[in-house]
């Protein structure tokens, strides 16, 4: 890039105050170049290369994420990607899905008029809260206002979404955690972050660009400290205008890239750092599944098992029923929670868990940040037989409903409070999570 090009790139950010000049709604997303090419330093400039430019201009990409154009078998998915936490792109994987074919704004507005969605700011800012809106109200406003739907997919819509083929067989089926829906308009972008769960992010409309970074470089990117019970994290670095003086380590961070077009999916391993930008009208689904420590078992996986299967035909632990004001996102897997309680007994060489022992487990696991009352949780949902001594067999027999109530009380990092309905997008209208 020459001096003029470098200055134009800086002017886009400093004068127009946008993440990228090409993010403007008047520009065709197809013209946005990605991955970006690192500029050369203009002669005599005191500025470090890539200073106050978008993330990606500080160092060139190491190459694209591994891609597949055919369905990936569940065993291959485990061997080549999940077990070693390596991202993968599945091209055209959703092309045969009902949602991919019919989910226009008009269709959603009329078919799911009674459903609600969780809404936040278009450019992710984790110091802000979120709102709740009816889906039609959101669709009437999202192209004109600074809002973005990031929500649990309503139960009523699951029959039009298929399960990604790599997850149809084996141990994955026990750990399907949550299905999210994302709807936005040009200018959406995430912070630099990682999530606790694995997820397969599938694009139904628009375009999304992903910067993918291995977790080992977290310390170079301005991530804050997180409590031990929290499996996700985010950087304090502004991905629109990277301050390389404050974050000089960004020059040393290798990254790979992926662009998703409609029908494409990307596997993002739990704990893998990423940053995302959206262009045009974007709509995505993300299916979260919990990382598990047990050995992967494929089981008797036949060709019939790998046929088109909708999400209404599989169990997902955290869902949203239309009309609920409580849209639950980010809770731990209830089976994993059960395993943690049993594991606690084993580590302490105890045959049973008393109220006192549970309180210790409760606060150690949550670092004292939980929302619930451990005494009430133990007496109501843990010690269901009223013996005061809960054994490993008792934990194994706990119902899914009870395990979810325990998770609700313990997981302070989840989004579980009732959301006020959005009336407008002024700052004083927001409701904190």
N, C-alpha and C positions, 0 to 999 in steps of 0.2 A: 504494500500500500504506500502511495506517495504522500507528500506533505499535505496536499489538498484533501486526499481521501481521509487521512488521519484527522484533519481538522473538521471535516464534515461529520465524521463519526462522533467526535467529541461534541460538536454543535448539536447533534441530534439529542444527546443526553442532557447537556448543560443548558441549552436554550429551550428546546421543546419540552424538557422535563418528562420525557417518555422513556420506557425501557429500551426502545429501539425505534428509530424513525419509521421502520417498516411495520411497526405494530399498529399504525394508524388504520382506522377502519376503511379509509379510501384506497388502501394499497392491497393488491392481490397477494394473499399469503403464499402463492406459488413463487413469488419473486423474492421471498426472504431466503437469504443464503444461510445454510447450516450444514456442517459446523462452521463457525467463523474462522477466518484466517488471521493469524496474529499479525498485527501491523509492524512495520519497521519504525524505528524511532526517527522522527523528523530531525534533520541536522540542527544541532544547537539547542534542541528542546531539553528543558530540565526535567520534564515529566518522565517517570518510568513507563515503559511500554505497557499498554493496557490499563493504565491508571484511570479510574473513574469511567471505565467502560464495562459492558456486560461481562458476566462470568463466561469464560471461554476465549476471550481475547488476550488473556495473559499467557496462555500456552496452547499450542495446537493439539487437537485430539490425537490420541494414539490409534484411532481407527474405529470402525463401527462395531457395535455389539453383535455377537454371533446371531445369524439369522437362519430361519427355517421356512421353507415354502410348502412343506408337507406336514401333516399332523405328527406331533412328537409323541411317541409311545410313553406311557407313565413310567416304565422302568428306565428308559433312556433319559427321560426328564430328570429322574432322581440321580442317575449315575453321572450325567454330564453337566447338570446345573444345580439342582436343589442341594445335593449333598456337599457340594463345594462352593455354594453361594456364588454362582456365576450367572449374570443376567443373560437373557435370550429374547430374541424377537421372533414372533410367530406371524408371518405375513399372511394376510387374507383369512385368518382363522375364524373370523366372525361373519364372513360373507354369506353364509347360509342361515344366519340367525334371524328370527322373526323381528326382533327389535331393530336390527340393522336395516331391515327392509322397510319397516313401517313407522318408526318413531320420528315423524315430523312434528313440529310444534303444534300444528292443527290437530293431528291425531292424538297427541298427548293431552292437549287442552280439552278435547271432547271425551276421550275414553277414560281419563283418570281425573275428572274434574273435582272429585272429593278428596284427592290425596294431598298431603302436605310434604314440603321439603325444607331442609335446613339450609340457610343462606348465610354467606359471609361476604367479605369484601373481595373484589375481583383480583386484586394483587394481595396475596396472602400476607397477613400481618397478625402474628399470634398474640399481640397485646390487645387486639380487638375481640369483640364478642361475636355472637351469631344471632340470627333471627329464624322464625318459622313463617312460611307463607304457603298458601295453597299453590299447587302446581300451576293452574291457569293464571293466577295473579303474577307469579314469578315469570312465566313465559310472556306475559304482556309487557313486562318492564325490563327484562335483563339486557336487551340490546340497547337500552337508552340510559341505564343507570349502572353505578359501580357495584354490581352484585353478581354473585356466582353461587350456584347450587352445589353444595358438597354434603351429601346426605345418604342415609341408609335407604337402599331401594325399597319402596313400599312393597309389602307382601303381595298386593294385588297385581304387580307388574312382573313377578318372577316367572310366570308361565311363558313369557316372550323372550326370555334370556336363556341361552344354553350354557351348560357347564363346559369349561375348556377341556378338550380331550385329554391332555396330560394328567388331569385330576380325577378321571373317571374310575380308576382302579387303585386298589392298594390302600395303604395307611393314610393317604391324604384325606380319604372320605371321613375319617374320624375327627379331622381338624379343620373342617371348613367353618370359618369363623364369622364372616360378615361380608355382605355385598353392598358396595357403595355406588351411587350415581352422581355423576358430575355433569353439569350443564353450564356453559359460559359463552361469552362472546369475546371477540378479539381484545387482547391486552391482558388475559389471565396469565398469571405466573406464580409459581410456588417459591417459598424460601428454599435455601439449601438445607436438606434435612434427611433423616432416615427414619424408618418405621420399625416397630417391633416385629410385626408379622411379615411373612412372605406375601406378595400379592401379584396377581396377573391383571394388568391394566389394559383394557381393550377399548379402542377408539371406534365410535359409531359414526361420528361426523366431525369434519374439520381437520385440523392438523395439530400435532403436538411434537415438540422437540425435547429430547431428554439428554441431559449431561449426567453421566454415571461415574461415580468415584468410589473406590474401595474404602472401607471403613478405617483402614490403617492410617489414613491421612486426615482423620478427624481433627487431630491436634493442630494442624496447619491452617484450619479453615474457620477458626473463631467459634467453635461449638462451646456452649456454656456447660457448666457442671450440671449433672442431673442426679436426682435421688436414685438409689439402687433399685427401687421397685419399678422405675419407669424404663421401658424398653425402647423409647423413641427419643429423638433429639433434633435440635435445629441450630443453625449457625446464626450468629449476630451480624454476619457480613451481608451487605446489601448486594444482591446479585445483579441489580440494574446498574450500579455504579461502584465497582469494587475498589476499595481504598487499599492499594497495594503497599502504601506506607504503613498502614495499620496492620495489614495481613500479608506480609512479604512471603510467607510460606506458600501462597497460592501459585507462585511460579514453579514450585517443585512438585505440584500435585498432578499426576497423570490422570487422564480421563478418557472415556470412550463415549460414543454418541449414538443416538438412534432418532430417526424421525418416523412417527406413526402416521399413517394415512388411514382413511376409513376402512374398517375390517381388520386392521392389524392389532396385535397384542404385544406387550412386553412383560417378561417376568422380572420382577424386582425383588431380590432376596431380602429377607428381614435383616435390618442393620446396614443395608447398602445405601450409601449416600447418593442422592440424586437431586436434580433441579429441573423444573419443567416449565415450558412456555406453550401457550395455546394461541392459535390463529384462526380467525373466522368463527363461525358458529361451531362450538365444540361440544361433543357429548361422549362420555366415557362410562364404562362400568369397571369397577375393580373388585375382584374376588379375593378376599384375604384368607389365608390359611396359616395356622400357627406352626412355627418351627417346633419340631418334636425331637426328643433325644432317643426314642426307641428305634430299633432297626426297622428300615423300610421293608414291608412285606407286600409283594404284588398280589398274592392270592391267585385264585383261578380267574384270570383276566381273559375273557373270550372276545371274539370280534363283536358279538352282540353287546357286550358291556361297553364297547367303545362307540356305539352308535349315538346319534343325536339324543341328548338328554337335557331336559329343561331344569332350571333351578327349583321349580316347585316339586320335583321328584327326588330331591336330595335334602338331607338335613343340614341347615345352617343355624348356628347357635344364636346369633343376635340378629333379629329382624325388626321390622317396623310395620305395625298394623295401622291402616289408614284411620285418621281421626285422633290418634294418640297425640297429646302435646309433648310427650316425652320421646325424643328421638335419640336412641341409645347408640353411641359410637365409641369404639376403642377399648371395650372391656376385654379382660383376659379370657382365654378359652376355659370353660368350666371343667373340662376333663383334665386340663393341665393343672388347674387349681386343686382338684381332687388328688392328683399325683403329688403335688407339693405338700399337702397335708399328710399323706401317707409317708412320704419321704422324710418329713420332719420327725415322725414317730421312729422311723428306722435309725436316723442319725442320732437321736437322743436315747436310743435303745429302750424305748418305752413301749408297753403293750397297749396303752390307751392314752387318749388326750383329755385331760381335765379342763375345767374352765380356766384355771390359772395358766396351764400350758398353752391353751388356745390364745389367751390374751398375749402371751409372750410371742407366739407365732405371728399373731395379727400385727403387732407393732414392729417386729423385726422385718416382716415381709413388706410392709408399707412404709417403713422408715418414719412411722408416726404421722403419716400424712393422709390416712384413710378418712372416709366420710362417715362411716357408720359406727355404731356402738358395739364393741366386741362382745359384751355381756349379752345384749339382746340377740345378736347374731348367733352366738353359741347356743343359747337356750331355745331359740325358735327354729333355726335351720340346720345346726350341726348335731346337737344332742337330741335328736328327734325321739329317742326312747326314754329320755329323762333319767338316764343312769348316772350321769356325771363322769362317765368314762367311755369315750368314743374310740372304738378299735379300728384297725385297718379294714376289717370286714364291714364295719358300720359305714366308714367313709365310702367303700366300694358300693354300698347299697343306697347311698344318698341319691335322691331324684335329681334330674336335670334342673327342675324348677328351684330346688333348694340350693344347688350349686350356683345358679345364676344370682340368687338373692345374696349369697355370701360374696360373690364377685362384685355385685353392686355396692356392697358396704365396704369392700376392701380397696377397690381400684380408684384412687383419687385422680388418676391421670385420664380417666375416661370422660366422655362428654355425656352427661346423663340428666342434667337439669332441664326442667320444663322451659321451653323457649317462648318468649313473647312473640306475638305476631307482628311482622314488620309493617309499619304504617308509612314510613318514608326512610330515606337513606341519609338523613342528617346525622352528624356525630352524636347528638343528644338522644337519638332514637334507638341507639344500639342497646342490646341486653348482654351483659357479660355472661360467659359460659361458667 
